Amino acid sequence: MELSLEERVYGLSLIWKEAEYNFPFWKRLKGLDWDKAYREALPKVTAASDMREYYLELSRFISLLRDGHTDLQFPHEVIQDAGQLPVVLRMIDGTWYVMNADVSTGIPIYDELFSIQGMPAAEYVSANIYPYCWHEKPDSAAWQVNMLLPLIEYKRAIALQTASGSYSVRASEAPVQWQKMKKAEGKETLTELVSAETHRIRVTQDGIAVISVPDFVHDTLGSEFYAGMSCIRDCRGYIVDVRGNCGGNSDNADCLAQAFLKGEFICSTEQKMVHIGTYKAWVKFTDLEQLDRTKADLKKMYDICKRQYFEYNTEKKKVEECPFTLEGPLVVLEDAGTVSAAEDFLLDLDVAGRATIVGTPSYGSTGQPLIFDLPGGGVGRICTHWCTYPDGKEFINVGVLPHVQASCSVEDWRNGYDRVLDTALAVLREKIG
């Protein structure tokens, strides 16, 4: 599919417009001139040789906003044409590794990755991948390397140097036959009570329930979890594992949080940018920086013109359908793959002081994205509200910080050992006494 000049300009302009009037984080992007960036992007999108290059330039533009919920999805045909990478790359403790590979590549899994295309791996990613994606938290953004690499190195052989030697791979439409990975487990055997699409419940021999929730996408999570709550009501303590939880709907996250919180609870504070065109008109012939901002009306005028005037809301929730409260000590597991609504879940419990959080800082991005179609079949997203703790503490681009730091080393991955779960069990047993 070939885009006309008008369609190319429209796509870029649509991103500019939706961000200009809806994006909340301008205050932290003091060095970005959005209008200048738009003008600089215009010749690049109009000169793009094909749809792939066009969307890469759109990605470069939208990534200037440095937000994990502000991005775009390439058209399906472009992704399919570029093919799937036959390796999975991941950052562990700041070092890149091959976490899995097609059996035909001969690359051992968990091999340290030294270089890509002859450049040190971290240097290659910084120079060739980061311009096209959010990367304020490199460990959180690592998954995008696997998505973007086939688009950057389109139809080319990709040279990888690992601890085991030199390899050449190509993205392909052919099915990938992944190597078998060891399932990560703690040192003790758990008895399974519930295995559903929405959640899994296992218990230890001494009566600790381990609840794994892969996402908050399914609206049946609350009702399904509530239906089985009675079987763990008498447990001595609880571990909720939201590592790798990709988020979904924060209402579903609140349903799970309610099971551990009595009555009404406080969620995050939301800041939504307010635009009033009249104020911008009033200061057209005024030096904005000379306004007396000690006066409320002039301060409001200044903030609106600077795109930093907000409507604030601290939401409170109570899920009436929750049958009772699980009152035992609670530990929650998180990592850089704990995203969006899963971070809202962490905040629900952290603000209430209800849980000890164990792991590594979460993804560092949540918010209600405005979703819109782009020419050629792609989709754009612009985050529309800025979430913080009720006291103003930031977690966007930072992550929800754990109370107890714990992570799996690459050696743990090789051995299939879940060190984080065992750390959580030790923390919980200490609380139980």
C-alpha positions as CSV (number, residue, x, y, z in Angstrom):
1,M,0.0,0.0,0.0
2,E,1.4,3.4,-1.0
3,L,0.4,6.5,1.0
4,S,-0.2,9.8,-0.7
5,L,1.6,12.9,0.3
6,E,-1.5,14.2,2.0
7,E,-1.9,11.0,4.0
8,R,1.7,11.1,5.2
9,V,1.4,14.7,6.4
10,Y,-2.0,13.9,8.0
11,G,-0.6,11.1,10.1
12,L,2.2,13.2,11.5
13,S,-0.1,16.1,12.0
14,L,-2.6,13.9,13.9
15,I,0.1,12.8,16.3
16,W,1.1,16.5,16.8
17,K,-2.5,17.6,17.4
18,E,-3.5,14.9,19.9
19,A,-0.3,15.4,21.9
20,E,-0.6,19.2,21.8
21,Y,-4.0,19.2,23.4
22,N,-4.1,16.0,25.5
23,F,-0.6,14.9,26.6
24,P,-0.1,15.8,30.3
25,F,3.7,15.6,30.7
26,W,4.9,18.8,28.9
27,K,6.1,20.2,32.2
28,R,8.9,17.6,32.4
29,L,9.9,18.1,28.7
30,K,11.3,21.6,29.0
31,G,13.9,21.1,26.3
32,L,11.4,19.9,23.7
33,D,10.1,22.4,21.1
34,W,7.1,20.4,19.8
35,D,6.4,22.7,16.9
36,K,10.0,22.7,15.8
37,A,10.1,18.9,16.1
38,Y,7.0,18.7,13.9
39,R,8.6,20.9,11.2
40,E,11.8,18.8,11.3
41,A,9.8,15.6,11.0
42,L,7.8,16.7,7.9
43,P,10.5,16.2,5.3
44,K,11.4,12.9,6.8
45,V,7.9,11.4,6.6
46,T,7.3,12.8,3.1
47,A,10.6,11.4,1.9
48,A,10.2,7.9,3.4
49,S,10.6,5.2,0.8
50,D,7.9,2.9,2.0
51,M,5.4,2.2,4.8
52,R,8.0,0.8,7.1
53,E,10.3,3.8,6.9
54,Y,7.2,6.1,7.2
55,Y,6.2,4.4,10.5
56,L,9.8,4.5,11.8
57,E,9.8,8.2,11.3
58,L,6.4,8.5,13.1
59,S,7.9,6.4,15.9
60,R,10.9,8.7,16.1
61,F,8.6,11.7,16.4
62,I,6.2,10.3,19.0
63,S,9.1,8.9,21.1
64,L,10.3,12.5,21.8
65,L,7.5,12.6,24.3
66,R,9.3,10.0,26.5
67,D,6.3,8.1,27.9
68,G,5.6,4.4,28.0
69,H,1.9,4.9,27.2
70,T,2.6,7.2,24.2
71,D,3.6,5.2,21.2
72,L,2.3,3.7,18.0
73,Q,1.6,0.3,16.6
74,F,2.9,-0.5,13.1
75,P,0.5,-1.9,10.5
76,H,0.1,-5.6,10.7
77,E,1.3,-6.0,7.1
78,V,4.6,-4.1,7.9
79,I,5.2,-6.3,11.0
80,Q,4.5,-9.5,9.0
81,D,6.7,-8.5,6.1
82,A,9.6,-7.7,8.4
83,G,9.3,-11.1,10.1
84,Q,9.9,-12.4,13.5
85,L,13.3,-12.4,15.2
86,P,14.5,-16.0,15.9
87,V,16.1,-14.9,19.2
88,V,14.7,-13.2,22.3
89,L,17.0,-10.6,23.8
90,R,16.6,-9.3,27.4
91,M,18.5,-7.1,29.8
92,I,19.4,-8.6,33.2
93,D,21.2,-6.3,35.7
94,G,22.2,-4.0,32.8
95,T,23.7,-6.7,30.6
96,W,22.1,-8.1,27.5
97,Y,21.5,-11.9,27.1
98,V,19.9,-14.2,24.6
99,M,17.0,-15.6,26.6
100,N,15.8,-18.0,23.9
101,A,16.6,-18.8,20.3
102,D,15.3,-20.9,17.5
103,V,16.9,-24.4,17.6
104,S,18.3,-23.9,14.1
105,T,20.5,-20.9,15.2
106,G,22.7,-23.0,17.5
107,I,22.8,-20.2,20.0
108,P,22.7,-21.5,23.6
109,I,20.0,-19.8,25.7
110,Y,21.1,-17.5,28.5
111,D,24.3,-16.6,26.5
112,E,25.6,-13.1,27.2
113,L,25.3,-11.0,24.1
114,F,28.4,-9.0,23.4
115,S,27.6,-7.3,20.1
116,I,25.0,-6.7,17.4
117,Q,26.2,-5.9,13.9
118,G,29.7,-5.5,15.2
119,M,28.8,-2.9,17.8
120,P,28.7,-3.5,21.6
121,A,25.2,-4.6,22.4
122,A,24.3,-1.6,24.7
123,E,25.9,0.8,22.2
124,Y,23.9,-0.7,19.2
125,V,20.6,-0.5,21.1
126,S,21.2,3.1,22.2
127,A,22.1,4.3,18.7
128,N,19.7,2.2,16.6
129,I,16.7,1.2,18.7
130,Y,16.2,3.9,21.4
131,P,15.5,6.7,18.9
132,Y,12.3,4.9,18.0
133,C,10.9,3.9,21.4
134,W,10.4,5.0,25.0
135,H,13.5,4.0,26.9
136,E,13.5,6.0,30.2
137,K,13.7,2.7,32.0
138,P,15.9,0.5,29.8
139,D,15.0,-2.7,31.6
140,S,11.3,-2.0,31.0
141,A,11.8,-1.0,27.4
142,A,14.0,-4.1,26.5
143,W,11.1,-6.0,24.9
144,Q,10.9,-3.3,22.2
145,V,14.4,-4.3,21.0
146,N,12.9,-7.6,19.8
147,M,10.0,-5.9,18.1
148,L,12.1,-3.1,16.4
149,L,15.2,-5.0,15.4
150,P,13.6,-6.7,12.3
151,L,12.3,-3.3,11.2
152,I,15.6,-1.6,11.6
153,E,17.7,-4.4,10.0
154,Y,15.0,-5.0,7.4
155,K,15.7,-8.2,5.4
156,R,19.4,-8.1,6.4
157,A,21.5,-10.7,8.2
158,I,22.0,-9.7,11.8
159,A,25.4,-10.6,13.3
160,L,25.4,-11.5,16.9
161,Q,28.5,-12.1,19.0
162,T,27.7,-14.1,22.2
163,A,29.8,-15.8,24.9
164,S,29.7,-18.9,22.8
165,G,30.7,-17.4,19.4
166,S,29.6,-15.6,16.3
167,Y,26.2,-16.1,14.8
168,S,24.1,-14.7,11.9
169,V,20.3,-14.7,12.1
170,R,17.5,-13.2,10.0
171,A,14.0,-12.3,10.8
172,S,11.6,-14.5,9.0
173,E,7.9,-15.2,8.5
174,A,8.6,-18.9,9.1
175,P,7.4,-20.3,12.5
176,V,10.0,-20.2,15.2
177,Q,10.9,-23.4,17.1
178,W,12.0,-22.1,20.4
179,Q,14.4,-24.0,22.7
180,K,12.8,-25.5,25.8
181,M,13.4,-23.4,28.9
182,K,13.4,-24.6,32.5
183,K,10.3,-23.5,34.4
184,A,11.3,-21.2,37.2
185,E,10.3,-22.6,40.6
186,G,11.2,-22.0,44.2
187,K,12.9,-24.7,46.4
188,E,9.7,-26.1,47.8
189,T,6.7,-27.9,46.2
190,L,3.4,-26.0,46.0
191,T,0.0,-27.6,45.9
192,E,-2.3,-26.2,43.2
193,L,-5.8,-25.2,44.2
194,V,-7.0,-23.1,41.2
195,S,-5.8,-23.0,37.6
196,A,-7.8,-20.5,35.5
197,E,-7.2,-18.2,32.6
198,T,-7.4,-15.2,35.0
199,H,-5.3,-16.4,37.9
200,R,-3.6,-19.4,39.6
201,I,-3.6,-20.3,43.3
202,R,-1.1,-22.6,44.9
203,V,-0.3,-23.2,48.6
204,T,2.7,-24.1,50.6
205,Q,2.7,-26.9,53.1
206,D,2.6,-24.4,55.9
207,G,-0.5,-22.6,54.6
208,I,0.8,-19.7,52.5
209,A,-1.2,-19.0,49.3
210,V,0.7,-18.0,46.2
211,I,-1.6,-16.2,43.8
212,S,-0.3,-15.6,40.2
213,V,-2.1,-13.0,38.0
214,P,-0.8,-12.8,34.4
215,D,-2.8,-9.7,33.4
216,F,-5.8,-7.5,34.3
217,V,-7.4,-7.8,30.8
218,H,-10.2,-10.2,31.7
219,D,-13.3,-8.6,33.2
220,T,-14.1,-11.9,34.9
221,L,-11.1,-11.8,37.2
222,G,-13.0,-10.3,40.1
223,S,-16.0,-12.7,40.0
224,E,-13.7,-15.7,39.4
225,F,-11.4,-14.8,42.2
226,Y,-14.2,-14.0,44.6
227,A,-15.8,-17.4,43.9
228,G,-12.7,-19.2,45.1
229,M,-11.7,-16.9,48.0
230,S,-13.2,-19.2,50.7
231,C,-10.6,-21.9,49.9
232,I,-7.8,-19.6,51.0
233,R,-9.6,-17.7,53.7
234,D,-7.7,-19.4,56.5
235,C,-4.3,-19.2,55.0
236,R,-1.6,-17.8,57.2
237,G,-0.4,-15.3,54.6
238,Y,-0.6,-14.4,50.9
239,I,1.8,-13.7,48.0
240,V,0.4,-12.1,44.9
241,D,2.7,-12.4,41.9
242,V,2.2,-9.7,39.3
243,R,5.6,-10.1,37.7
244,G,5.2,-9.9,33.9
245,N,1.6,-8.7,34.4
246,C,0.9,-6.7,31.2
247,G,-1.9,-4.6,32.7
248,G,-5.3,-4.1,31.2
249,N,-8.2,-2.5,33.0
250,S,-7.5,-0.9,36.4
251,D,-11.1,-1.7,37.5
252,N,-10.1,-5.4,37.4
253,A,-6.9,-4.5,39.4
254,D,-9.1,-2.8,42.0
255,C,-11.3,-5.9,42.2
256,L,-8.3,-7.9,43.3
257,A,-7.0,-5.2,45.6
258,Q,-10.3,-5.1,47.4
259,A,-9.9,-8.7,48.4
260,F,-7.1,-7.5,50.7
261,L,-8.4,-4.1,51.7
262,K,-11.2,-3.4,54.1
263,G,-13.9,-0.9,52.9
264,E,-13.1,2.1,50.7
265,F,-9.5,2.6,49.6
266,I,-7.5,5.3,47.9
267,C,-6.1,4.9,44.4
268,S,-3.5,7.1,42.6
269,T,-4.0,10.8,42.0
270,E,-4.7,11.8,38.4
271,Q,-3.7,15.0,36.7
272,K,-5.5,15.8,33.5
273,M,-4.3,18.7,31.4
274,V,-6.9,21.4,30.8
275,H,-6.8,23.6,27.6
276,I,-8.9,26.8,27.3
277,G,-8.3,28.5,24.0
278,T,-9.4,31.9,25.1
279,Y,-6.5,32.2,27.6
280,K,-4.1,31.6,24.8
281,A,-5.8,34.3,22.7
282,W,-5.5,36.8,25.5
283,V,-1.7,36.5,25.8
284,K,-1.0,36.6,22.1
285,F,0.4,40.2,22.4
286,T,1.7,39.8,25.9
287,D,5.1,38.7,27.2
288,L,4.1,35.5,29.0
289,E,7.2,35.5,31.2
290,Q,6.4,38.9,32.5
291,L,3.0,38.0,33.9
292,D,2.6,38.5,37.6
293,R,2.2,34.9,38.6
294,T,1.5,35.8,42.3
295,K,-2.0,36.7,41.0
296,A,-4.2,33.6,40.7
297,D,-5.9,34.6,37.4
298,L,-2.5,35.4,35.7
299,K,-1.0,32.3,37.1
300,K,-3.8,30.3,35.5
301,M,-3.3,32.1,32.2
302,Y,0.4,31.3,32.3
303,D,-0.1,27.6,33.2
304,I,-2.7,27.1,30.5
305,C,-0.4,28.6,27.8
306,K,2.5,26.5,29.1
307,R,0.3,23.3,29.0
308,Q,0.7,22.8,32.7
309,Y,-2.8,23.6,34.1
310,F,-4.4,20.5,35.5
311,E,-7.6,19.1,36.9
312,Y,-6.7,16.9,39.9
313,N,-8.6,13.9,41.1
314,T,-7.7,11.4,43.9
315,E,-10.0,8.4,43.2
316,K,-11.5,6.3,46.0
317,K,-12.9,2.8,45.4
318,K,-15.0,0.2,47.1
319,V,-16.0,-3.0,45.2
320,E,-19.2,-4.1,46.8
321,E,-19.2,-7.5,45.2
322,C,-16.1,-8.6,47.3
323,P,-17.5,-11.1,49.8
324,F,-14.9,-10.6,52.6
325,T,-11.3,-9.5,53.3
326,L,-8.3,-11.7,53.3
327,E,-6.5,-10.4,56.4
328,G,-3.3,-12.3,56.7
329,P,0.1,-10.7,55.9
330,L,0.6,-9.9,52.3
331,V,3.6,-9.8,49.9
332,V,3.4,-8.7,46.3
333,L,6.0,-9.6,43.7
334,E,6.9,-7.1,40.9
335,D,9.4,-6.6,38.2
336,A,10.0,-4.4,35.1
337,G,7.3,-6.4,33.3
338,T,4.7,-5.2,35.8
339,V,2.9,-2.7,33.7
340,S,0.1,-0.1,33.7
341,A,-3.0,-1.5,35.5
342,A,-0.7,-3.8,37.4
343,E,1.1,-0.8,38.7
344,D,-2.3,0.7,39.7
345,F,-2.8,-2.5,41.7
346,L,0.6,-2.0,43.4
347,L,-0.4,1.6,44.3
348,D,-3.7,0.5,45.8
349,L,-1.9,-1.7,48.3
350,D,1.2,0.5,48.8
351,V,-0.8,3.6,49.6
352,A,-2.8,1.7,52.2
353,G,0.4,0.3,53.7
354,R,-1.2,-3.2,53.2
355,A,1.6,-5.1,51.4
356,T,5.4,-5.6,51.4
357,I,6.5,-5.3,47.8
358,V,9.4,-7.6,46.8
359,G,11.3,-7.6,43.5
360,T,12.6,-4.9,41.2
361,P,11.0,-1.5,40.2
362,S,7.9,-1.9,38.0
363,Y,7.6,-0.8,34.4
364,G,7.1,2.9,35.2
365,S,4.1,3.8,33.0
366,T,0.4,3.9,33.4
367,G,-2.4,6.2,32.4
368,Q,-5.4,6.4,30.1
369,P,-4.2,6.5,26.5
370,L,-6.1,8.2,23.7
371,I,-6.1,5.7,20.8
372,F,-6.5,6.8,17.2
373,D,-6.1,5.3,13.7
374,L,-3.2,6.3,11.5
375,P,-3.0,6.2,7.7
376,G,-2.0,2.8,6.4
377,G,-3.5,0.7,9.2
378,G,-1.3,1.7,12.2
379,V,-2.6,2.9,15.6
380,G,-1.3,5.7,17.7
381,R,-1.6,6.3,21.5
382,I,-1.2,9.4,23.5
383,C,-1.3,9.2,27.3
384,T,-3.9,11.6,28.7
385,H,-3.4,11.7,32.4
386,W,-0.4,11.9,34.8
387,C,-0.7,9.5,37.7
388,T,1.2,9.9,41.0
389,Y,0.9,8.7,44.6
390,P,-1.7,10.8,46.5
391,D,1.2,12.8,48.1
392,G,2.7,13.6,44.7
393,K,5.4,10.9,44.7
394,E,6.3,10.0,41.2
395,F,6.4,6.5,39.7
396,I,6.1,7.3,36.0
397,N,9.4,6.6,34.3
398,V,10.6,5.4,37.7
399,G,8.5,2.4,38.6
400,V,6.8,1.5,41.9
401,L,9.8,0.8,44.2
402,P,10.0,-2.4,46.1
403,H,10.4,-2.5,49.9
404,V,12.7,-5.6,49.5
405,Q,14.9,-5.7,46.4
406,A,15.2,-9.2,44.9
407,S,15.9,-10.5,41.4
408,C,16.8,-13.6,39.5
409,S,20.4,-13.8,38.2
410,V,21.1,-15.3,34.8
411,E,22.4,-18.3,36.7
412,D,19.0,-18.6,38.4
413,W,17.4,-18.5,35.0
414,R,19.7,-21.3,33.7
415,N,18.8,-23.4,36.7
416,G,15.1,-22.7,36.7
417,Y,15.3,-21.2,40.2
418,D,12.8,-18.5,41.3
419,R,14.9,-16.7,43.9
420,V,12.3,-13.9,44.1
421,L,9.6,-16.2,45.2
422,D,11.8,-17.8,47.9
423,T,12.7,-14.3,49.1
424,A,9.1,-13.4,49.4
425,L,8.3,-16.6,51.3
426,A,11.1,-15.8,53.8
427,V,9.8,-12.2,54.2
428,L,6.3,-13.4,54.8
429,R,7.3,-16.1,57.3
430,E,9.2,-13.6,59.3
431,K,6.0,-11.4,59.4
432,I,4.0,-14.4,60.5
433,G,6.5,-15.1,63.2
